[in-house]
């Protein structure tokens, strides 16, 4: 079973070599009680350690079950100690912070035995040595004899083949020694027990074999294995097959010892709990670095949240803007600067002119281009990443939002506002230019319009504004009124909305410049929330400003009665809420005083597109609906020679006169028929029966009188008014006449009016004159837009990092399309705040530097503390190695300890940091008005604890490797 062949063991001490064993050869039986006697220093313990696999022999061979150990690796020795050897030491070598039961179970945990089986076998072993009622005691609560019994139970629990006892009674009294020896003797019936002792009496009484050593050699063996017995000759072993090798490998893997990380955590936790005060102080020392980092991060997080809010608020006012016709401001500035540098190539002996205006115009023409927004909009709509990068993507259109208010004095235009023009402050052209600038995200001020489209992001609006009355709009015909942080409204807005009388300001600027004495209402007016929530407005599509008359569409904005009716028929808009900017908001997304939803513009676009005038212009793209003239094109603009023109004009005049005469004759007949004149001839296209029936309907008795009245009435009647159904402009006589007409006569009249209108339009279209406008201008004037083809696109990034990603998306689009479809855009925020990223990065680098210093200090300290723990637990290392723990298991134990210390340090640091943020925020609030609130995000807290654990783990790697490399024999001698 166990055989030692010429075992030698040498120790190198300085420059000399000491031989502890000098060629020891011993064969042991499978079950016997062997005592090894000899004076101190003769090599007894060394021999025992070599047999137990704790120490390595210098030469010779140790055969276990006829298998040589010369080629054993560390894992083989660990498995051998765990499964085949049980140690009983003179000083018991129990782990003090573990219970009796846990000490006995420890060897089984290395064998991979399940928890239930482990507990069952440990209890059985303790009952076998008479300690079944002492399971949960700690070693320091037991007597010496009881602790030795626990050590024997631990040695037996894994059912080893060999039990090695090193002076098992050396620290016991006589009576207890006898009990222990009796116990060992009973065990020797089934196992090989090898005991080292200085007590020859006990050895003689209980041992079945006594071996004496002196100076590293065997000098006596009372019962050696019989050398005369002829061992049967073994047949040569066959070469192992692949299956044999695989089975052997599987068996070795099965016997391989391994301590789970949970077991390591349990060992370390119990050890740390025995030193609670020190563990707490160590964790606090480790948490100092975490506290420093956490506080830096809390302030950094507060600053970052403030910066994010500023970014979000700023970018909600200054979007990336892409217009249909655009010019890259950056490119223009770069080109002009380069041209200026190139032009300065002359001597300085004279003064030269600088072609700045010419360069500016040329550069503007070169850099201005038309963007294909229809194609780009489709690209944006199909981009799934854009939603996470933006607060909103706003599409604006050329459709004008015409807003009016109604009062007893008439109607007043609210939007676009004409207040500055009425005051004489600006011309209509300047007002229009200022309104356009106001639409560019507030780059040049508020503009002249007080109505602006709200960003389609309710979450962002909730952050930027407080709803002080009412609610946010939910429908297209609902709007909100925006006041400032002091609940005030600019008087410009009050005049524009009609809350103050704007007529009092008419011409006030011109009169002031002329030296007249003027007065302006300076009284502070007060409005209740309910008064403001009762405000109503009317939205009128631009096509409703036009009325068809004599075949062309006439602008009726100068007709007060017509505008009253148009406004009355407009879409009613209600103010449903009042918003006030949040105190912490650095910017606001609603640039005007009235905020409306995007679907109001969508509704207006549909109304414009479905209007009669727009449909007519689309159906006749060559004819100007406002003048009836043809649009001038390259083909019809070519000049012809004068003689051809004269002949053509003469012929055209003759034909025109003939046509007019014929048309006039037929028209007169129809007019007379409508008037009830029976003397008129039957018009062409009408039978005699139809004519008679029609005349009978007109009333025979008063035919003459009615005819006279009809002809007089029709002579001055506005025919286009009747065609449009407007009777307000008719006289009482005309109204009476219209009322007397039958349905057939009314239809005949409408037919006549249509023919007259068509005739006029045809005459205008073929008059040889051309419209000064064009199709696109007319459609723009009417406010025509296509939802799929916006006039501009405003992209609102979430933050600056998102803005850069959006720019990358635009660049990717430009790379994927041809030159004619590339997009030019204006980055207003980039132009104004190009250095903000550098500033933020600089702050981040400084914070990282502080963090790095704190981490280094914490790591060094944790490494030192872990090394101290290794020194304190050296004996525990020896005990674990003696029961089969590998070097890796030892490393795992101390790694587990560093993990626990790191976790406690991290958690303690986070708790203290959270408490410290309270006074920090009070100090910040006292020293500054900037709304910065230091706070540690939950994710950051978790990450910091994880970092603390990782750092302590890394810092403990070196000490844990030192622990793993400790010689178990030396470790067991450490007190």
SULLIN-V600967 format. One record per residue. N is the residue number from 1. SS is DSSP state (H for helix, E for strand, C for the rest). NEAR is the number of other ideal C-beta (glycine too) atoms within 12 Angstrom. Layout:
n: <N;N>
ss: <SS;SS>
near: <NEAR;NEAR>
This chain:
n: <1;2;3;4;5;6;7;8;9;10;11;12;13;14;15;16;17;18;19;20;21;22;23;24;25;26;27;28;29;30;31;32;33;34;35;36;37;38;39;40;41;42;43;44;45;46;47;48;49;50;51;52;53;54;55;56;57;58;59;60;61;62;63;64;65;66;67;68;69;70;71;72;73;74;75;76;77;78;79;80;81;82;83;84;85;86;87;88;89;90;91;92;93;94;95;96;97;98;99;100;101;102;103;104;105;106;107;108;109;110;111;112;113;114;115;116;117;118;119;120;121;122;123;124;125;126;127;128;129;130;131;132;133;134;135;136;137;138;139;140;141;142;143;144;145;146;147;148;149;150;151;152;153;154;155;156;157;158;159;160;161;162;163;164;165;166;167;168;169;170;171;172;173;174;175;176;177;178;179;180;181;182;183;184;185;186;187;188;189;190;191;192;193;194;195;196;197;198;199;200;201;202;203;204;205;206;207;208;209;210;211;212;213;214;215;216;217;218;219;220;221;222;223;224;225;226;227;228;229;230;231;232;233;234;235;236;237;238;239;240;241;242;243;244;245;246;247;248;249;250;251;252;253;254;255;256;257;258;259;260;261;262;263;264;265;266;267;268;269;270;271;272;273;274;275;276;277;278;279;280;281;282;283;284;285;286;287;288;289;290;291;292;293;294;295;296;297;298;299;300;301;302;303;304;305;306;307;308;309;310;311;312;313;314;315;316;317;318;319;320;321;322;323;324;325;326;327;328;329;330;331;332;333;334;335;336;337;338;339;340;341;342;343;344;345;346;347;348;349;350;351;352;353;354;355;356;357;358;359;360;361;362;363;364;365;366;367;368;369;370;371;372;373;374;375;376;377;378;379;380;381;382;383;384;385;386;387;388;389;390;391;392;393;394;395;396;397;398;399;400;401;402;403;404;405;406;407;408;409;410;411;412;413;414;415;416;417;418;419;420;421;422;423;424;425;426;427;428;429;430;431;432;433;434;435;436;437;438;439;440;441;442;443;444;445;446;447;448;449;450;451;452;453;454;455;456;457;458;459;460;461;462;463;464;465;466;467;468;469;470;471;472;473;474;475;476;477;478;479;480;481;482;483;484;485;486;487;488;489;490;491;492;493;494;495;496;497;498;499;500;501;502;503;504;505;506;507;508;509;510;511;512;513;514;515;516;517;518;519;520;521;522;523;524;525;526;527;528;529;530;531;532;533;534;535;536;537;538;539;540;541;542;543;544;545;546;547;548;549;550;551;552;553;554;555;556;557;558;559;560;561;562;563;564;565;566;567;568;569;570;571;572;573;574;575;576;577;578;579;580;581;582;583;584;585;586;587;588;589;590;591;592;593;594;595;596;597;598;599;600;601;602;603;604;605;606;607;608;609;610;611;612;613;614;615;616;617;618;619;620;621;622;623;624;625;626;627;628;629;630;631;632;633;634;635;636;637;638;639;640;641;642;643;644;645;646;647;648;649;650;651;652;653;654;655;656;657;658;659;660;661;662;663;664;665;666;667;668;669;670;671;672;673;674;675;676;677;678;679;680;681;682;683;684;685;686;687;688;689;690;691;692;693;694;695;696;697;698;699;700;701;702;703;704;705;706;707;708;709;710;711;712;713;714;715;716;717;718;719;720;721;722;723;724;725;726;727;728;729;730;731;732;733;734;735;736;737;738;739;740;741;742;743;744;745;746;747;748;749;750;751;752;753;754;755;756;757;758;759;760;761;762;763;764;765;766;767;768;769;770;771;772;773;774;775;776;777;778;779;780;781;782;783;784;785;786;787;788;789;790;791;792;793;794;795;796;797;798;799;800;801;802;803;804;805;806;807;808;809;810;811;812;813;814;815;816;817;818;819;820;821;822;823;824;825;826;827;828;829;830;831;832;833;834;835;836;837;838;839;840;841;842;843;844;845;846;847;848;849;850;851;852;853;854;855;856;857;858;859;860;861;862;863;864;865;866;867;868;869;870;871;872;873;874;875;876;877;878;879;880;881;882;883;884;885;886;887;888;889;890;891;892;893;894;895;896;897;898;899;900;901;902;903;904;905;906;907;908;909;910;911;912;913;914;915;916;917;918;919;920;921;922;923;924;925;926;927;928;929;930;931;932;933;934;935;936;937;938;939;940;941;942;943;944;945;946;947;948;949;950;951;952;953;954;955;956;957;958;959;960;961;962;963;964;965;966;967;968;969;970;971;972;973;974;975>
ss: <C;E;E;E;E;E;E;E;E;E;E;E;E;C;C;E;E;E;E;E;E;E;E;E;E;E;E;E;C;C;C;E;E;E;E;E;E;C;C;C;C;C;C;H;H;H;H;H;H;H;H;C;C;C;C;C;C;C;E;E;E;E;E;E;C;C;E;E;C;C;C;C;C;H;H;H;H;H;H;H;H;H;H;H;E;E;E;E;E;C;C;C;C;C;C;C;C;C;E;H;H;H;H;H;H;H;H;H;H;H;C;C;C;C;H;H;H;H;H;H;H;H;H;H;H;H;H;H;C;C;C;C;C;C;C;C;C;E;H;H;H;C;C;H;H;H;H;H;H;H;H;H;H;H;H;H;C;C;C;C;C;E;E;E;E;E;C;C;C;C;C;C;C;H;H;H;H;H;H;H;H;H;H;H;H;H;H;C;C;C;C;E;E;E;E;E;C;C;C;H;H;H;H;H;H;H;C;C;E;E;E;E;E;E;C;C;E;E;E;E;E;C;C;C;C;C;C;C;C;C;C;C;C;C;C;C;C;C;C;C;C;H;H;H;H;H;H;H;H;H;H;H;H;H;H;C;C;C;C;C;H;H;H;H;H;H;H;H;H;H;H;H;H;C;C;H;H;H;H;H;H;H;H;H;H;H;H;H;H;H;H;H;H;H;H;H;H;H;H;H;H;H;H;H;H;H;H;H;H;H;H;H;H;H;H;H;H;C;C;E;E;E;E;C;E;E;E;C;H;H;H;H;H;H;H;H;H;H;H;H;H;H;H;C;C;C;C;C;C;C;C;C;C;C;C;H;H;H;H;H;H;H;H;H;H;H;H;E;E;E;C;C;H;H;H;H;H;H;H;H;H;C;C;C;C;H;H;H;H;E;E;E;E;E;E;E;C;C;C;C;C;C;E;E;E;E;E;C;C;E;E;E;E;E;E;C;C;C;H;H;H;H;H;C;C;C;C;H;H;H;H;H;H;H;H;H;H;H;C;C;C;C;C;C;C;C;C;C;C;C;E;E;E;C;C;C;C;H;H;H;H;H;H;H;E;E;E;E;E;E;C;C;C;C;C;C;C;E;E;E;E;E;E;C;C;C;C;C;C;C;H;H;H;H;H;H;H;C;C;C;C;H;H;H;H;C;C;H;H;H;H;H;H;C;C;C;C;C;C;C;C;C;C;C;C;C;C;C;H;H;H;H;H;C;C;E;E;E;E;C;C;H;H;H;H;E;E;E;E;C;C;E;E;E;E;C;C;C;C;H;H;H;H;H;H;H;H;H;C;C;E;E;E;E;E;E;E;E;E;E;E;C;C;C;C;C;C;C;C;C;C;C;C;E;E;E;C;H;H;H;H;H;H;H;H;H;H;H;H;C;C;H;H;H;H;H;H;H;H;C;C;C;E;C;C;C;C;C;C;E;E;C;C;C;C;C;C;C;C;C;C;H;H;H;H;H;H;H;H;H;H;H;H;H;H;H;H;H;H;H;H;H;H;H;H;H;H;H;H;H;H;H;H;H;H;C;C;C;C;C;C;C;C;C;C;C;C;H;H;H;H;H;H;H;H;H;H;C;C;C;C;C;H;H;H;H;H;H;H;H;H;H;H;H;H;C;C;C;H;H;H;H;H;C;C;C;C;C;C;C;C;H;H;H;H;H;H;H;H;H;C;C;H;H;H;H;H;H;H;H;H;H;H;H;H;H;H;H;H;H;H;H;H;H;H;C;C;C;C;E;E;C;C;C;H;H;H;H;H;H;H;C;C;C;C;E;C;C;E;C;C;E;E;E;E;E;E;C;C;H;H;H;H;H;H;H;H;H;H;H;H;H;H;H;H;H;C;C;H;H;H;C;C;C;C;E;E;H;H;H;H;H;C;C;C;H;H;H;H;H;H;H;H;H;H;H;H;H;H;H;H;H;H;H;H;H;H;H;H;H;H;H;H;H;H;H;H;H;H;H;H;H;C;H;H;H;H;H;H;H;H;H;C;C;C;C;H;H;H;H;H;H;H;H;H;H;H;H;H;H;H;H;H;H;H;H;H;H;H;H;H;H;H;H;H;H;H;H;H;H;H;H;H;H;H;H;H;C;C;C;C;C;C;C;C;C;C;H;H;H;H;H;H;H;H;H;H;H;H;H;H;H;H;H;H;H;H;H;H;H;H;H;H;H;C;C;C;H;H;H;H;H;H;C;C>
near: <24;39;28;36;22;21;38;29;34;23;23;12;10;7;6;9;14;20;25;34;41;28;26;41;26;37;28;36;25;21;23;35;39;44;43;44;33;32;16;17;18;28;40;39;37;35;43;46;38;38;49;44;40;41;33;31;37;26;20;26;26;44;24;32;18;16;19;17;29;18;10;23;17;25;24;28;36;38;33;37;43;42;33;38;42;41;48;46;40;31;26;39;42;40;39;30;28;35;28;38;34;35;44;45;38;47;44;39;41;40;34;24;26;14;18;12;18;27;22;19;28;37;27;23;38;35;22;25;35;21;34;21;15;27;26;20;25;24;33;19;16;27;21;26;30;30;37;40;39;47;49;44;41;48;49;39;42;39;24;37;31;41;44;44;49;40;33;49;39;26;22;30;15;14;14;24;31;21;27;41;35;24;36;43;28;22;35;30;16;20;33;35;48;47;50;40;41;25;27;20;18;32;35;18;20;33;32;25;30;32;40;30;34;21;21;30;27;31;20;19;27;22;19;21;23;11;10;7;10;7;12;6;6;8;6;6;10;8;8;12;11;10;10;14;13;13;14;16;15;13;14;20;16;15;25;27;42;26;38;26;22;16;32;34;25;28;41;42;26;29;33;35;21;23;24;16;12;19;28;19;20;31;39;26;26;45;38;27;39;50;35;28;42;43;36;36;36;37;31;30;31;30;28;28;26;27;29;28;29;30;32;41;33;33;46;43;37;35;44;42;42;42;33;31;21;31;27;27;26;21;22;27;19;15;23;28;18;15;22;19;13;14;17;14;10;12;8;8;6;7;8;12;11;17;17;15;12;16;25;22;16;17;27;22;14;17;24;21;24;21;34;28;37;23;25;38;31;20;27;34;19;14;24;11;16;30;22;16;29;32;39;33;34;34;37;35;37;31;36;34;46;38;41;39;34;27;20;9;13;20;29;32;36;42;38;31;43;33;39;34;29;27;29;24;25;22;17;18;12;17;25;22;20;28;34;27;22;30;35;30;40;28;25;18;20;30;33;39;39;40;43;42;39;39;38;30;29;21;17;33;35;18;28;37;38;25;26;24;26;25;22;34;32;17;18;27;24;31;46;39;44;42;31;22;19;12;21;18;31;22;24;26;34;31;33;40;39;31;31;25;22;31;19;19;30;20;20;26;21;19;19;17;13;12;8;13;9;19;12;18;18;8;10;13;19;13;24;13;22;12;16;33;23;18;35;26;38;33;39;39;37;35;38;36;31;35;33;34;29;24;31;31;35;24;24;29;22;12;23;16;18;29;28;24;27;31;34;19;19;32;30;24;38;28;39;30;33;35;39;28;29;25;17;25;30;26;29;37;41;41;35;40;40;44;37;43;35;28;22;37;33;26;27;41;35;24;31;39;28;18;30;23;35;34;19;27;38;23;13;27;19;23;33;34;42;34;28;34;30;29;30;22;15;7;11;18;13;11;8;15;10;10;10;14;14;14;14;18;19;14;14;20;18;14;17;23;15;14;19;21;14;16;25;19;18;26;32;24;25;34;33;33;42;41;37;36;31;23;16;27;17;22;26;15;14;22;12;12;11;17;27;16;16;34;29;17;23;33;21;16;10;15;25;18;20;32;28;20;31;35;25;20;31;36;18;15;30;26;33;27;28;33;28;26;17;24;20;18;23;22;20;12;21;26;20;18;33;30;18;25;30;22;11;21;33;22;19;31;31;24;25;32;32;24;25;30;28;24;25;27;29;23;26;26;26;24;20;19;18;24;28;14;23;24;26;18;19;33;34;23;27;40;35;36;33;24;26;19;26;35;34;33;40;43;43;40;41;32;31;33;23;28;34;24;23;39;25;19;32;33;17;20;31;24;14;16;19;12;11;12;21;24;40;33;38;34;32;30;38;27;21;18;21;16;14;24;20;13;16;24;15;14;20;20;15;18;25;18;16;23;28;19;18;31;29;20;24;40;31;23;33;45;31;24;35;42;26;23;38;36;20;25;36;31;30;40;42;33;42;48;45;44;51;45;44;31;31;28;41;43;32;36;47;51;37;37;48;46;36;38;48;42;34;34;44;41;29;32;42;35;23;28;37;28;19;25;30;19;15;27;25;14;16;23;17;11;11;15;12;19;22;28;25;33;29;37;22;13;14;31;29;18;21;43;33;21;32;43;33;26;39;47;33;25;37;41;26;24;36;37;21;26;44;31;22;32;24;40;30;19;32;32;22;22;11>
